[in-house]
Each structure stands twice: as structure tokens, then as C-alpha cells.
Amino acid sequence: MSEKILFRTGEATVLAKEGQFTDAMPEILIGDVSGPVGQAFANMMAQSAGHT
């Protein structure tokens, strides 16, 4: 039996020491793997000419 695969959501902010800028701020995805969000994720992860 096949299940529909969904992206899960999450967000985190990792702050540097006091007086410094934010170290990391991961973004989130919401949506079905086979829908527009899945397509956007695949495009983002694909290598393009000159960027390997």
C-alpha cells in the first residue's frame, strides 16, 4: 500500500553570542512531495551548469 508523502514543517533560529549576528535560520517547507512544493524543492536541490 502506498502512502502519500508530505513535507513536515519546522523552524529554528540559532543565535551567536551576544552582540553577534544570527548564525543560522533554516527555512520551512509545507506541502505534498508530488505538488508544487515538491517541484520547488527538487529544483532547489538540482545542480545547474557552473554550480557544482
N, C-alpha and C positions, 0 to 999 in steps of 0.2 A: 504494500500500500504506500502510495507516495503522499508526502505531506507538503503543504505549501510552506515555503521558506520565507520568513520575514526578517528584515534587519531589526536588530534591537537598538534601543536608544541609550545614550549615556553622555555625560559631560563631566569634565574635571578641569579645574584650574590649579596648576602647580605654581606656587609663588616662590620667588627667590627670597633671599634675606632682605631685611628691612632696608629700604632705600634703593632697591634694585627693581628692574622691570620683571614682568611675568616671564617665567621660564617656558611654560608650555600651556596651551589651551586647546586640547583636542576638540574637534567638531563632532556633531552627531549626524546620524542618518535615520530617517523614518521612511519605511516603505517596503514594498514587496520586491524580492530579488528579480522577479520577471517583469517588473514595471519600470517606470521612468527612473526611479531611484537606483535600481539595479543597473540600468544602462549608463547612468551618470557615473556610478562607482566603477564600472568596467572601463569606461573611457578615461577616468582619472588614473586608474592603475596601469593602463596600457602605455608601453613605451612609444615614443614618437621619434622620428628622424632627428638626430643631433642631440637627443636627450636620453642617454643610456646609463 
